[in-house]
Amino acid sequence: MRELSDFEVENIGYLTRYGLDYGLLEPTSTGLGKSIMDATADYRAFLHRQCIHDFDAQGQGVEEKHTVPATVITADGDGMRADASLYRPRTKEGDPRVWFSKLNRYCDAGDILVSLWAKGRIWVLNATRVRFNEVAVSSSIYRDLLRPLVSERESVFEELLGMLSSLSARGFIPAIKHGDTAVGHLLETELGIEANSRKIPDYKGVELKASRARATSSQTMFARVPDWKISNLKSSREILENFGYERGDDFKLYCTVSSQRFNSQGLKLLVDEKAGLLHEVSNRPEVGRAVTWRIDDLQDALSSKHADTFWIDAVSRREGGTEFIHFRSVKQTTKPIVQQVAPMLAAGTITMDHLIKRTAVKVSEKGPLFKINKKHFDDLFPDPIFHDLQRGML
């Protein structure tokens, strides 16, 4: 699927803001002509999460076709019955297919179609043609379907913002630790959250990601090692042995890897969206595809870590040998658009950092860290809410 436009991201952001699960499809001109669409891995996952259909348990052939009630909502606010056909043909290894009756009457090739599950049927909305937050007010059928969902987490947000505002009101607070973890550790301590294996802990299901406000171009999202079972290299040690370099007394590999070009170590990312794989490839033919991630594993890591996140900015200053930290603002996000992971990796707006080092004692790996270019943050985390902890919500 292609990368979403700003308009489409705004629409998906509207859905995620209110906790609505969804599946995305992009019909092609060929598909519209043949009345067929590929049921992508993401779309199959949506059907499975909602207990609508399990393609893995479905046989091949027309006789195994499964039909689900569905309605397409047009841009004019009309609900048109368009039942979904879910099947696996006998040809082409039984690749999963989906089609909505007479769909070619209601959309164009390249449109992004959103599927929602409610009232025992699939509802199809056109995220390319309709602004959801407007029709949710002006159209009765959209309003009934998209009515904002009130959840208990809203009270958690208010509670947490109150605690952070009180913390900010104290001004600069002396740090307890040094280095990159000092901000997160201080936040954890001041909020009375028990330390655990996560670098920055959760608060009642909200991920807290605190950092110094710096003029850096990227933001760390999560760490995920490759799938060693399907990788040519089988460990961080092997990656280091093939691509590392001497620095002082250490042998290390600290570098950023992007899909746009080979870096100085001869490494580049390659997205195989059809196979659902991300490869790190070398420009050395004898190495080729060094390691591989499953894209759905990256999506799972992103969605599980950042279902609800407070990205907390702090400023710091030094007095003598002590660092003092002041928590200033929060960017609040809900449910990233995981379908953007593959196209953003391919576009180079999501990159990966290696942080591998070998000392005389051992090999340590702090990553690989997947990062997003801050200019494209809203493409993955739509409609963030900004809070100035000294003035309230912006």
N, C-alpha and C positions, 0 to 999 in steps of 0.2 A: 504494500500500500504506500502511496506517496506521502510526503510530509504535508501536514495540515497547514492551511492558510490561517492568517490571524483571525479571520471571521469564524472559521471552523473551530479553532482553538477556544475562542470565546464561548461558542456553543457547548463544547465538551466541558469547559470549565463550569458552565452553569449546571450541568448534570452532576459533576463531581462535587460541587459545593453542597448539594443536597443529598449526597450519598446514593445516587441512582446508579445501579449497575447497568452496563450497556455493552453491545457488540457493534463493531464497525465493519462496513463493507464498502468497496469501491467498484461499481460496475464498469466494465470496459465496453467499448463499442462492439467488439466481437461478441462479448457475453450478452449484451442487450439484443443483438441480432439473433443469437442462438437460444435465447432464454435460458441462460446458465451463468452461474457465478461460482468461483472457488470458495469453499468454506475454509477460510484461513485458520491457522492454529489459534489465533486470538479469538476468532468468532466461535470456533468449536469450544474453546474454554468457557466463553459466555454461555453457550447453550448447556454445557455440562454443569456450570455453577448454579444455573437456574433450574436444573433438573428438567430441561426441555427435551434434550436429545443427547444420546451418547453415540457418536459416530464409530467409536472403537468396537462397540457391540453390534454394529449393523453389518449385515451381509451385503454382497454386491448384487446388482441387477435391479430392474424395474419393480419386480415383485417384492423387493425389500424396502421400497420407498416409504418414507414416513411423512405424513401431512400434519401440519400444525396450524391452527387458526391464526390468522394474521390480518392486520389492518394497516394500510398505508395512509398517513395523514398528509394531505396535499398542502401546498403553500397557502391555499385559500381557506384552509381549515375544514375541509371535507374529509370524512373518514371513508375510505374505499376498501372493501373486503378484498384481500389479496393473499390467500392462504399460502403458507410456505411449504415447499417440497424439499425434503432433506433425503439425499440418496447418495449411493456410491455406484458409479457405472462399472460394468464388467471390464471396460477398457481402461488404459492408463493407470493400472495398478489400483483402480478403485478410489481415485482421489476424491475426497468428500466434496459434494456439490450442494448448493442451495439456490432456490429460486422462489420469487414471490409472483403470484399470478398477475399477469398484465403489467408487470413492473415497468416495462419500457414506455408505458403511457405517462408515468409519474416522475421520471427522472432522466437525466442525461448522462452520457459516459463521463466518468471522472468525478461525479458527485460523490460526496461522502454520506452514506446512509447509516443512521443510528437505529439500532434495534433495542427496544426496551421490553421487559416482560411484566405484564400486569393484567389482572382480570382474566387470567387463563388464555392469553393470546400474546403474540408478538406484535408490537407497535413499531412501525417504520417511519422515521422522521428524516427529513433532508437537511443535514447540517450545513449544506452549501447554499441553500436557497432561503432559509428562514432563520431569523434571529430569535432564539428560544426565549430569552428573557422578555421580549416584547409580546410574542404571541401567547406567552403564559398568562398575560394580563388581558389581551384583546380577544382571544379566541376561547370559547368554552371548552372545546375538545382538548386543546393544548393545556388549558388551565387545569382541567381535571386530572390530566396525566402528569403534568410537571409541577403540580403544587409542591412548594418547598416542604421537605420532610423535617419535622422537628425531632431532635434526638437529645439524649441525655448529655452528649458530649459538649453541647453549647454551654451548659452550666460548668463543665470542667474548664472550658476555655476561659470563662469569666473568672473562675477561681484562680487559675494559673496567671492570668494577666494581672489580677490584683496583687498576687505575690511578687511578680516581676516588677510591677510599678513601685511597690514598697521597697524592693531591693534597689531599684534605680534611684529612689529618693535619698538613699544613703550616700550617694556620690561615689567617690573612688574608694574602693575596698582593697586592703592589702592581699595579694595573692598568697596562696599557701605553697603551691608548687611552682616550678620553673618550666619554661619551654612551651611547646604547642598545646599541651594538655592543661595548662594552668587555668585558662578561662573556663573550660568545661568542668574542671574539678572544683573551682571556686563556686560556680553556679550550683553544682550538685550539693556541696557542703552547706551553702546558705539556704537552699530550699529544703534541707533536711532529708534528702533522698539518699537511701543507702546505696553505696557503690556496688556495682556488679561487673560482669565481664564486658559490658558495653562501654566504649569510651565516653559517651555522653548518654545518660540514662533516660528512660521514659518516665513520664509523670501521668499516671492514670490513662495510659494508652497514647499519650502525646509524645512524639519524639522531640527532644530538645537538642538542637544543634547550635552550640554557641561558639563564636569565633571573634577574633579581633577584626575591627573594621579596617580592612586594608584595600589598597588599590590593585588587587589581584583580578585577573580576568576570568578565573574559573572558581567553581564551588564544588567541593567534594560531596558526593552523594552517598556512596556506599563502597565497600570493599568486596571483591569476589574473586576467588582463585579460579583458574581454568578447570574445565572438566578433564582431569588427567586421563581418564579412561579412553577418551577420543582424541587426545593430544599426542603429537609426535614426541615432544619432550615431556617427561613425567614428573617433574618437580621444579620448585623454585631454584634449587641448587643447579639443575641442568640448564635452566634459563641463564643463570648467572655465569656458569662455565662457558656458555656459548657467546654471550654478549656483554659480559662485565668488563671492567677496566680498573686499573690501580689508582687509588687516591690515598696518598700517605701510607699508613699502615694497613689500610682496608682495601678489599677488593669488592667493588660494588656495581650496581646497575640502578642508577637514579635517572629516569628519563620519562618524557611524555611521548605516547604513541598515538597517532591519529590516522584516519583513513585517507588523508589528503596527500601525504607524501611520506617517503621513507625518512626516518630521523637519522641522526649521526651514527647510531648503532646499527643502521640498516633494517629497522623494524617499521612495520606499517600494519594498520588494521584493515581487514577485508570482510565485508558483510555479504553473507549468502542468505538473503531473506527467504528465498524459496525453501531452502533446507533448514532455516531457522538457526543458523550458526554464525558466530563471529570468530574469525581466524586472526591470529597475529602471525603475519608472514615476514619472512626474511628475504633480503635481496641476494642472499647466498643460496644458489641452487641446491647445494647439498643439505640445507636445512629446510627450505620451503616453508610449509605451514608449521610453525613452531608449536603453538598451543591453540586451543579452541575452547570457546564458551558456547553453551546453548543459550540462545537469545531469551527463551522463556525463563531460564534460570536468572538472567539479568533482570528481566521484568519482575519476577517474583521477589528478588532482593530489593528492588526499588519500591514496589508496592507494599511489601511487608514492613520496610523500615520507615516509609514516609506516608503512611495512611493519613495521619494528621501530624504536622510538623510545625514547630516554632523555630525559625531560623533567627537566632538572637545575635545582634551586633553589639560589640563592646569596644570601648576605646581604652587605651592604657597609657600610663606614664610612669617614669621611674624617679624615685627619690632615694638617693644613695644607692644601695644595692637591692632595693625592694621595688617590685612592680606593683602598681596600684591599678585596679580595673574598675571601670564604670560601665554598667549595662545600660544601653541607651534606647534600642529599638528592637522591634520584632516584625518579621515577615511571616505571616501565617498561611500555610497551604494545606489543602485537603486533596488526597487521592491524585497522584500524578497520572498523566495520560500515558500508560505503559506502551500503547501502540506506537508512540513516537520514538521509542528507544532505537529500533533498527534504522529508520530513516535519518535520525539525528546522528547516529554513529556513522552512517554512510556519508552524511554531509560534513562531518568533522566537528559538529557542535557538541558532541559528547566524545571525550577522549579518555585515555587510560594512562595512569602513571605506575611505573615500576618503582618500588622502594626496597631493593634487595641488597643485603650487605653480608659479607663474610669476614668475620674477625678470626682471631686465633682460636676462638672457642667454638663458634657455630655459625650457621647461615640463618639470618633472620629476614623475614618478609613482612613489611607493614602494609602491603597492598595485595594485589593490584587495586588501585583506587580509581573508580570511575567518576569523572568530573564533568560538569556542564559549564559551557561558556555562559557567563553571567548575562550577556546580551540576549541569550535565548532561554533564560530561566523560565519565562512565562509560557514558552511553547510546551514545556513539560509539566510545569506547575501553574496552571491557568488561574487567572483572577486572584492573585494573592491579596491578602488583607494586610495593610501596613499599620503598625501601632507604634506611636511615639510614646515610650514609657513615661515621659515627663509631661505629656500633654493629652494622652488618651489616643483614640483611634484617629488616623488621618483619613 
